[in-house]
Amino acid sequence: MEYVSAVPVPQPRAEAATAPDAAGSRRTLAAGLLLGAAGATVVLLASGRTWAEGDAPVGGGALPLSADGQDVTGLPAALAIVGLAALVAVFAVRGNGRRLVAGLLALSGLGAALSAFLGASDSAALDEKAAQTSGDSAATITALSHTAWPYVTAAGGLLILLAGLLALRYGNRWPTMSGRYERDGTPRPRKAPRPLDPDRPEDLWKALDRGEDPTREA
């Protein structure tokens, strides 16, 4: 009868197993930062562009008017700023706090996108300008047309939403900004004092400051 000895099979190191997870966390972190920052920038820039144009009846003629995103609705820009603050705050909190902030980031992106999309066909801002220009409260804008900037703003809001969804899904693996500066409360070991050199006057003074007798032999 043959006896087969068991040969130990080498096991992979734990570090090698966790390396793909660390790489994946870095990728999702970079993607979340890029999406959030790019989305907020797009929203803030696009909401300042012309969203609608038209003519106001004035003195038997027509005066061209335009309205930018801030005239139509200031909500996308405000939510973009909230999203930027939430994006930074994601790295300052942990646990449930991080999930709450990530949810706020996602909601701010969703709100910015929806408000921009709804404002794409809005005419109230131009009607108000037409009434003020003509002096007739019943005046409305004519030859109304809209640009593509509301949809660009909505796209920026969707980028913020994606950043929030990434933070909700993978944020628990991301590092914390203040973690490296926190102490675990363990007292640091005190260094042993250097042996007293009687030939160095500064050592004698330091010993006196510590309440030691420099003339006493160790």
Stockholm file with secondary structure:
# STOCKHOLM 1.0

chainA/1-218         MEYVSAVPVPQPRAEAATAPDAAGSRRTLAAGLLLGAAGATVVLLASGRTWAEGDAPVGGGALPLSADGQDVTGLPAALAIVGLAALVAVFAVRGNGRRLVAGLLALSGLGAALSAFLGASDSAALDEKAAQTSGDSAATITALSHTAWPYVTAAGGLLILLAGLLALRYGNRWPTMSGRYERDGTPRPRKAPRPLDPDRPEDLWKALDRGEDPTREA
#=GR chainA/1-218 SS CCCCCCCCCCCCCHHHHHHHHHHHHHHHHHHHHHHHHHHHHHHHHHTTSEEEEEEEEETTEEEEEEEEHHHHCSHHHHHHHHHHHHHHHTTTCCHHHHHHHHHHHHHHHHHHHHHHHHHTTCCHHHHHHHHHHHSCTTCCCEEEEECSHHHHHHHHHHHHHHHHHHHHHHGGGSCCTTGGGCCCSCCCCCCCCCCCCTTCHHHHHHHHHTTCCTTSCC
#=GC SS_cons         CCCCCCCCCCCCCHHHHHHHHHHHHHHHHHHHHHHHHHHHHHHHHHTTSEEEEEEEEETTEEEEEEEEHHHHCSHHHHHHHHHHHHHHHTTTCCHHHHHHHHHHHHHHHHHHHHHHHHHTTCCHHHHHHHHHHHSCTTCCCEEEEECSHHHHHHHHHHHHHHHHHHHHHHGGGSCCTTGGGCCCSCCCCCCCCCCCCTTCHHHHHHHHHTTCCTTSCC
//
